Amino acid sequence: GPLAPGASVTLTANGGSAGATWTAVDGTHTVKANVDDINRITESDETNNIMNKQIVVSPGKPDLVVTDISWDPASPASGYAVTMRATIKNQGSVSTPAGVIHGVLFT
């Protein structure tokens, strides 16, 4: 419907020359919004229809944390071998690299 003087509305991309979505890639990018891009409406000022804004896309990274420590046997006796275990979790936004060992140091 009509947009009254002083009113505003938020529009979401749903197609057009740039498509409905963009696959983010690392780096700083400029997003350009151009209202009335094909001049459907005769306006009092046609020079203020474009806004540019920068978006910074950071690379996702793994984030490893230790969530538990255990040992075997559960009740070790002096002089006997004890096997240590750590449960780790990746709470990051991407997987750890393939082929890289998830090492844990026990002290």
DSSP file (Angstrom, degrees, kcal/mol; ACC not computed):
  #  RESIDUE AA STRUCTURE BP1 BP2  ACC     N-H-->O    O-->H-N    N-H-->O    O-->H-N    TCO  KAPPA ALPHA  PHI   PSI    X-CA   Y-CA   Z-CA
    1    1 A G              0   0    0      0, 0.0     0, 0.0     0, 0.0     0, 0.0   0.000 360.0 360.0 360.0-178.7    0.0    0.0    0.0
    2    2 A P        -     0   0    0      0, 0.0     2,-0.6     0, 0.0     0, 0.0  -0.294 360.0-132.3 -67.3 151.1    0.9    3.7    0.0
    3    3 A L        -     0   0    0      4,-0.1     3,-0.1     6,-0.0     6,-0.0  -0.932  26.1-136.5-106.6 113.2    3.7    4.9    2.3
    4    4 A A    >   -     0   0    0     -2,-0.6     3,-2.1     1,-0.2     2,-0.0  -0.227  34.8 -79.9 -68.4 155.8    2.5    8.1    4.1
    5    5 A P  T 3  S+     0   0    0      0, 0.0    -1,-0.2     0, 0.0     3,-0.1  -0.343 120.0  13.0 -55.2 131.4    4.7   11.1    4.6
    6    6 A G  T 3  S+     0   0    0      1,-0.3     2,-0.1    -3,-0.1    -2,-0.1   0.289 102.5 120.4  83.4  -9.7    7.1   10.5    7.5
    7    7 A A    <   -     0   0    0     -3,-2.1     2,-0.3     2,-0.0    -1,-0.3  -0.465  42.5-166.0 -85.0 158.5    6.3    6.8    7.6
    8    8 A S        -     0   0    0     -2,-0.1     2,-0.3    -3,-0.1    -4,-0.1  -0.954   7.7-166.8-139.9 161.6    8.9    4.1    7.1
    9    9 A V        -     0   0    0     -2,-0.3     2,-0.5    -6,-0.0    -6,-0.0  -0.991  20.9-128.1-146.4 144.4    8.8    0.4    6.5
   10   10 A T        -     0   0    0     -2,-0.3     2,-0.3     2,-0.0    -2,-0.0  -0.861  26.6-163.3 -98.1 126.2   11.6   -2.3    6.7
   11   11 A L        -     0   0    0     -2,-0.5     2,-0.4     0, 0.0    -2,-0.0  -0.841   6.1-147.5-110.3 146.1   11.9   -4.4    3.5
   12   12 A T        -     0   0    0     -2,-0.3     8,-0.0     1,-0.0    -2,-0.0  -0.900  30.4-100.9-112.2 140.5   13.7   -7.8    3.2
   13   13 A A        +     0   0    0     -2,-0.4     7,-0.1     1,-0.1     3,-0.1  -0.333  44.9 163.6 -58.8 135.6   15.5   -8.9    0.1
   14   14 A N        -     0   0    0      1,-0.2     2,-0.3     5,-0.1     6,-0.3   0.153  62.2 -49.0-139.6  18.4   13.4  -11.4   -1.8
   15   15 A G  S    S+     0   0    0      4,-0.6     3,-0.4     5,-0.0    -1,-0.2  -0.997  70.6 127.0 149.9-149.5   15.1  -11.5   -5.2
   16   16 A G  S >  S-     0   0    0     -2,-0.3     3,-1.1     1,-0.2     4,-0.1  -0.382  83.6 -38.5  89.0-170.6   16.3   -9.0   -7.8
   17   17 A S  T 3  S+     0   0    0      1,-0.3    -1,-0.2    -2,-0.1     3,-0.1   0.791 141.3  43.0 -64.6 -29.1   19.7   -8.7   -9.4
   18   18 A A  T 3  S-     0   0    0     -3,-0.4    -1,-0.3     1,-0.3    -2,-0.2   0.493 110.7-126.6 -94.3  -3.9   21.6   -9.6   -6.2
   19   19 A G    <   -     0   0    0     -3,-1.1    -4,-0.6     1,-0.2    -1,-0.3  -0.201  29.8 -73.2  84.6 178.8   19.2  -12.4   -5.2
   20   20 A A  S    S+     0   0    0     -6,-0.3     2,-0.3    -7,-0.1    -1,-0.2   0.735 111.3  23.3 -87.4 -25.1   17.4  -13.0   -2.0
   21   21 A T        -     0   0    0     -3,-0.1     2,-0.4    -7,-0.1    -1,-0.1  -0.907  64.9-143.8-137.5 165.6   20.4  -14.0    0.1
   22   22 A W        -     0   0    0     -2,-0.3     2,-0.8    -3,-0.1    -3,-0.0  -0.997  17.9-131.3-131.2 134.2   24.2  -13.6    0.1
   23   23 A T        -     0   0    0     -2,-0.4    -2,-0.0     1,-0.0     2,-0.0  -0.783  34.4-127.4 -86.6 113.4   26.7  -16.2    1.2
   24   24 A A        -     0   0    0     -2,-0.8     2,-0.3     1,-0.0    -1,-0.0  -0.296  27.2-172.1 -65.0 140.4   29.1  -14.3    3.5
   25   25 A V        -     0   0    0      2,-0.1    32,-0.2    34,-0.0    -1,-0.0  -0.957  36.3 -84.0-129.7 151.2   32.8  -14.5    2.8
   26   26 A D  S    S+     0   0    0     -2,-0.3     2,-0.2    30,-0.1    32,-0.2  -0.132  86.1  48.6 -53.5 144.4   35.6  -13.2    5.1
   27   27 A G  E    S-A   57   0A   0     30,-2.3    30,-3.0     2,-0.1     2,-0.5  -0.631  91.6 -53.6 123.6-177.3   36.5   -9.5    4.8
   28   28 A T  E     -A   56   0A   0     28,-0.2     2,-0.3    -2,-0.2    28,-0.2  -0.879  54.8-178.8-101.9 130.3   34.9   -6.1    4.7
   29   29 A H  E     -A   55   0A   0     26,-2.9    26,-2.8    -2,-0.5     2,-0.6  -0.900  24.6-128.5-129.6 154.6   32.2   -5.6    2.2
   30   30 A T  E     -A   54   0A   0     -2,-0.3     2,-0.5    24,-0.2    24,-0.2  -0.924  17.8-157.9-106.5 124.2   30.0   -2.6    1.2
   31   31 A V  E     -A   53   0A   0     22,-3.3    22,-2.3    -2,-0.6     2,-0.5  -0.867   9.0-161.2 -99.7 132.6   26.2   -3.2    1.1
   32   32 A K  E     -A   52   0A   0     -2,-0.5     2,-0.5    20,-0.2    20,-0.2  -0.962   6.6-167.9-119.4 126.6   24.3   -0.8   -1.1
   33   33 A A  E     -A   51   0A   0     18,-2.7    18,-2.2    -2,-0.5     2,-0.5  -0.963   4.1-173.2-113.2 129.5   20.6   -0.3   -0.8
   34   34 A N  E >   -A   50   0A   0     -2,-0.5     3,-0.7    16,-0.2    16,-0.2  -0.915   9.5-155.5-127.9 102.3   18.9    1.7   -3.7
   35   35 A V  T 3  S+     0   0    0     14,-2.3     4,-0.1    -2,-0.5    14,-0.0  -0.483  81.2  12.4 -76.9 148.4   15.2    2.6   -3.1
   36   36 A D  T >  S+     0   0    0     -2,-0.2     3,-1.8     1,-0.1    -1,-0.2   0.916  80.6 172.9  51.1  47.5   13.1    3.1   -6.2
   37   37 A D  T <  S+     0   0    0     -3,-0.7    -1,-0.1     1,-0.3    -2,-0.1   0.716  73.3  38.9 -63.0 -25.1   15.9    1.6   -8.2
   38   38 A I  T 3  S-     0   0    0      0, 0.0    -1,-0.3     0, 0.0    -2,-0.1   0.107 113.8-111.6-115.1  23.1   14.0    1.6  -11.5
   39   39 A N    <   +     0   0    0     -3,-1.8    -2,-0.1    -4,-0.1    -3,-0.1   0.892  60.7 151.7  54.7  52.3   12.2    4.9  -11.0
   40   40 A R        +     0   0    0      1,-0.1     2,-0.4     2,-0.0    -1,-0.1   0.760  65.3  53.4 -76.6 -25.8    8.7    3.8  -10.6
   41   41 A I  S    S-     0   0    0     -5,-0.1     2,-0.6     0, 0.0    -1,-0.1  -0.933  79.7-134.4-118.3 130.4    7.9    6.8   -8.4
   42   42 A T        -     0   0    0     -2,-0.4     2,-0.2    -3,-0.0    -2,-0.0  -0.737  36.3-169.2 -80.2 120.7    8.5   10.5   -9.4
   43   43 A E        -     0   0    0     -2,-0.6     3,-0.3     1,-0.1    -1,-0.0  -0.695  36.3-123.1-113.4 162.4   10.1   12.0   -6.3
   44   44 A S  S    S+     0   0    0      1,-0.3     2,-0.3    -2,-0.2    -1,-0.1   0.755 108.4  24.4 -72.4 -24.3   10.9   15.5   -5.1
   45   45 A D    >   +     0   0    0      1,-0.1     3,-0.5     3,-0.0    -1,-0.3  -0.881  59.6 176.2-144.5 108.7   14.6   14.5   -4.7
   46   46 A E  G >  S+     0   0    0     -2,-0.3     3,-0.5    -3,-0.3    -1,-0.1   0.451  72.8  74.7 -88.7  -1.6   16.0   11.6   -6.8
   47   47 A T  G 3  S+     0   0    0      1,-0.2     3,-0.3     2,-0.1    -1,-0.2   0.522  86.8  58.8 -92.1  -4.9   19.5   12.0   -5.5
   48   48 A N  G <  S+     0   0    0     -3,-0.5    -1,-0.2     1,-0.2    -2,-0.1   0.010  71.3 103.0-112.6  28.7   19.0   10.6   -2.0
   49   49 A N    <   +     0   0    0     -3,-0.5   -14,-2.3   -15,-0.1     2,-0.4   0.446  65.9  74.9 -92.2  -0.9   17.9    7.1   -2.8
   50   50 A I  E     -A   34   0A   0     -3,-0.3     2,-0.4   -16,-0.2   -16,-0.2  -0.925  50.1-179.3-120.7 137.1   21.1    5.2   -2.1
   51   51 A M  E     -A   33   0A   0    -18,-2.2   -18,-2.7    -2,-0.4     2,-0.4  -1.000   8.9-161.0-130.2 136.9   22.8    4.2    1.1
   52   52 A N  E     +A   32   0A   0     -2,-0.4     2,-0.3   -20,-0.2   -20,-0.2  -0.931  13.2 174.3-113.0 140.1   26.1    2.3    1.5
   53   53 A K  E     -A   31   0A   0    -22,-2.3   -22,-3.3    -2,-0.4     2,-0.3  -0.993  25.9-124.9-146.3 139.0   27.0    0.6    4.7
   54   54 A Q  E     -A   30   0A   0     -2,-0.3     2,-0.4   -24,-0.2   -24,-0.2  -0.613  18.6-165.9 -87.3 143.5   30.0   -1.7    5.5
   55   55 A I  E     -A   29   0A   0    -26,-2.8   -26,-2.9    -2,-0.3     2,-0.6  -0.994   8.4-151.0-124.7 133.5   29.7   -5.2    6.9
   56   56 A V  E     -A   28   0A   0     -2,-0.4     2,-0.6   -28,-0.2   -28,-0.2  -0.924   7.0-162.2-107.8 122.9   32.6   -7.0    8.4
   57   57 A V  E     -A   27   0A   0    -30,-3.0   -30,-2.3    -2,-0.6    -2,-0.0  -0.918   8.2-157.6-106.5 117.2   32.6  -10.8    8.1
   58   58 A S        -     0   0    0     -2,-0.6     2,-0.2   -32,-0.2     3,-0.0  -0.697  26.2-105.1 -93.1 144.9   34.9  -12.5   10.5
   59   59 A P        -     0   0    0      0, 0.0     2,-0.1     0, 0.0    -1,-0.1  -0.470  37.7-116.8 -67.2 136.7   36.2  -16.0    9.8
   60   60 A G        -     0   0    0     -2,-0.2    32,-0.0    33,-0.1   -34,-0.0  -0.417  35.9-165.4 -68.1 149.7   34.5  -18.6   12.0
   61   61 A K        -     0   0    0     -2,-0.1    32,-2.0    -3,-0.0    33,-0.5  -0.972  21.1-111.6-137.2 151.4   36.8  -20.4   14.4
   62   62 A P        -     0   0    0      0, 0.0     2,-0.3     0, 0.0    33,-0.1  -0.410  24.0-159.5 -71.0 160.0   36.7  -23.5   16.5
   63   63 A D        -     0   0    0     31,-0.2    28,-2.9    -2,-0.1     2,-0.4  -0.826   8.4-160.2-143.9 101.7   36.7  -23.0   20.3
   64   64 A L  E     +B   90   0B   0     -2,-0.3     2,-0.3    26,-0.2    26,-0.2  -0.664  13.7 173.5 -90.3 135.9   37.8  -26.1   22.3
   65   65 A V  E     -B   89   0B   0     24,-2.2    24,-2.5    -2,-0.4     2,-0.6  -0.970  33.1-120.7-134.9 151.9   37.0  -26.5   25.9
   66   66 A V  E     +B   88   0B   0     -2,-0.3    22,-0.2    22,-0.2     3,-0.1  -0.839  27.9 177.5 -90.7 124.7   37.5  -29.3   28.4
   67   67 A T  E     +     0   0B   0     20,-3.0     2,-0.3    -2,-0.6    21,-0.2   0.599  63.2   7.4-104.5 -14.9   34.1  -30.4   29.8
   68   68 A D  E     -B   87   0B   0     19,-1.2    19,-2.6     2,-0.0     2,-0.4  -0.977  52.7-154.7-163.0 151.6   35.2  -33.3   32.0
   69   69 A I  E     +B   86   0B   0     -2,-0.3     2,-0.3    17,-0.2    17,-0.2  -0.998  24.7 162.6-127.5 134.9   38.3  -35.1   33.4
   70   70 A S  E     -B   85   0B   0     15,-2.4    15,-2.7    -2,-0.4     2,-0.3  -0.910  16.8-155.5-142.7 170.8   38.2  -38.7   34.5
   71   71 A W  E     -B   84   0B   0     -2,-0.3    13,-0.2    13,-0.2    -2,-0.0  -0.975  20.6-103.2-148.8 160.3   40.7  -41.5   35.2
   72   72 A D  E    S+B   83   0B   0     11,-2.0    11,-2.8    -2,-0.3     2,-0.2  -0.989 102.5  37.4-136.4 123.0   40.8  -45.3   35.3
   73   73 A P  S    S-     0   0    0      0, 0.0    -1,-0.1     0, 0.0     0, 0.0   0.464  83.5-144.3 -74.8 158.1   40.8  -46.9   37.7
   74   74 A A  S    S+     0   0    0      1,-0.3    -2,-0.1    -2,-0.2     8,-0.0   0.823  97.3  35.5 -63.0 -32.1   38.3  -44.7   39.4
   75   75 A S  S    S-     0   0    0      2,-0.0    -1,-0.3     0, 0.0    -3,-0.0  -0.765  90.0-160.6-121.4  83.5   40.0  -45.3   42.8
   76   76 A P        -     0   0    0      0, 0.0     2,-0.4     0, 0.0     6,-0.1  -0.278   5.3-142.2 -70.0 149.5   43.7  -45.6   42.0
   77   77 A A    >   -     0   0    0      4,-0.1     3,-1.9     1,-0.1    -2,-0.0  -0.859  33.1 -90.4-109.1 147.0   46.1  -47.2   44.3
   78   78 A S  T 3  S+     0   0    0     -2,-0.4     3,-0.1     1,-0.3    -1,-0.1  -0.263 111.4  22.2 -56.0 133.7   49.7  -46.0   44.9
   79   79 A G  T 3  S+     0   0    0      1,-0.3     2,-0.3    -3,-0.0    -1,-0.3   0.334  99.7 108.5  92.0  -6.8   52.2  -47.5   42.6
   80   80 A Y  S <  S-     0   0    0     -3,-1.9    -1,-0.3     1,-0.1     2,-0.1  -0.733  75.3 -99.9-105.2 153.3   49.7  -48.5   39.9
   81   81 A A        -     0   0    0     -2,-0.3     2,-0.4    -3,-0.1    -4,-0.1  -0.433  33.6-160.5 -69.4 140.6   49.2  -47.0   36.4
   82   82 A V        -     0   0    0     -2,-0.1     2,-0.6    -6,-0.1    -8,-0.0  -0.993   7.8-145.9-124.8 128.1   46.4  -44.5   36.0
   83   83 A T  E     -B   72   0B   0    -11,-2.8   -11,-2.0    -2,-0.4     2,-0.3  -0.843  16.5-150.3 -95.2 123.0   44.9  -43.7   32.6
   84   84 A M  E     -B   71   0B   0     -2,-0.6     2,-0.3   -13,-0.2   -13,-0.2  -0.693  13.3-172.1 -94.0 145.8   43.8  -40.0   32.3
   85   85 A R  E     -B   70   0B   0    -15,-2.7   -15,-2.4    -2,-0.3     2,-0.4  -0.988   8.1-167.4-135.6 145.1   40.9  -38.9   30.1
   86   86 A A  E     -B   69   0B   0     -2,-0.3     2,-0.6   -17,-0.2   -17,-0.2  -1.000  14.2-144.8-130.6 134.6   39.5  -35.6   29.1
   87   87 A T  E     -B   68   0B   0    -19,-2.6   -20,-3.0    -2,-0.4   -19,-1.2  -0.871  24.2-167.4 -95.3 126.6   36.2  -34.9   27.3
   88   88 A I  E     -B   66   0B   0     -2,-0.6     2,-0.4   -22,-0.2   -22,-0.2  -0.831   7.8-164.0-116.3 155.0   36.5  -32.0   25.0
   89   89 A K  E     -B   65   0B   0    -24,-2.5   -24,-2.2    -2,-0.3     2,-0.9  -0.996  18.6-137.6-136.7 140.6   33.9  -30.0   23.2
   90   90 A N  E     +B   64   0B   0     -2,-0.4   -26,-0.2   -26,-0.2    -2,-0.0  -0.874  26.2 170.4 -95.9 105.2   34.1  -27.6   20.2
   91   91 A Q        +     0   0    0    -28,-2.9   -27,-0.1    -2,-0.9    -1,-0.1   0.190  46.0 105.5 -99.3  16.4   31.8  -24.7   21.2
   92   92 A G  S    S-     0   0    0    -29,-0.3    -2,-0.1     2,-0.2   -32,-0.1  -0.019  83.5-105.8 -83.1-168.7   33.0  -22.7   18.2
   93   93 A S  S    S+     0   0    0    -32,-2.0     2,-0.3     2,-0.1   -33,-0.1   0.509  95.5  36.4-102.3  -6.8   31.3  -21.8   15.0
   94   94 A V  S    S-     0   0    0    -33,-0.5   -31,-0.2     3,-0.0    -2,-0.2  -0.944  88.4 -92.1-140.3 163.8   33.2  -24.1   12.6
   95   95 A S        -     0   0    0     -2,-0.3     3,-0.1     1,-0.1    -2,-0.1  -0.286  44.8-101.7 -69.7 156.5   34.8  -27.6   12.7
   96   96 A T        -     0   0    0      1,-0.1    -1,-0.1   -35,-0.1     3,-0.1  -0.449  56.6 -81.0 -70.7 156.4   38.4  -28.2   13.7
   97   97 A P    >   -     0   0    0      0, 0.0     3,-1.4     0, 0.0    -1,-0.1  -0.297  49.2-106.0 -63.4 141.8   40.7  -28.8   10.7
   98   98 A A  T 3  S+     0   0    0      1,-0.2     3,-0.1    -3,-0.1    -3,-0.0  -0.397 103.0  21.4 -64.0 140.7   40.7  -32.3    9.2
   99   99 A G  T 3  S+     0   0    0      1,-0.3     2,-0.5    -3,-0.1    -1,-0.2   0.426  91.3 123.3  83.0  -1.4   43.8  -34.3   10.1
  100  100 A V    <   -     0   0    0     -3,-1.4    -1,-0.3    -4,-0.0     2,-0.2  -0.822  62.2-124.4 -97.0 130.4   44.8  -32.2   13.1
  101  101 A I        -     0   0    0     -2,-0.5     2,-1.2    -3,-0.1    -1,-0.0  -0.481  10.2-135.4 -73.0 137.4   45.2  -34.1   16.4
  102  102 A H        -     0   0    0     -2,-0.2     2,-0.2    -6,-0.0    -1,-0.1  -0.758  35.3-168.1 -89.6  89.8   43.1  -32.9   19.3
  103  103 A G        -     0   0    0     -2,-1.2     2,-0.4     2,-0.0    -3,-0.0  -0.516  13.4-167.6 -85.4 148.5   45.9  -33.0   21.9
  104  104 A V        -     0   0    0     -2,-0.2     2,-0.5     2,-0.0   -18,-0.0  -0.999   9.3-150.3-133.9 131.7   45.3  -32.7   25.7
  105  105 A L        -     0   0    0     -2,-0.4     2,-0.5     2,-0.0    -2,-0.0  -0.894   9.1-161.3-102.5 126.2   48.1  -32.2   28.2
  106  106 A F              0   0    0     -2,-0.5    -2,-0.0     1,-0.1   -22,-0.0  -0.912 360.0 360.0-105.2 132.9   47.6  -33.6   31.7
  107  107 A T              0   0    0     -2,-0.5    -1,-0.1     0, 0.0    -2,-0.0   0.333 360.0 360.0-130.8 360.0   49.8  -32.2   34.5
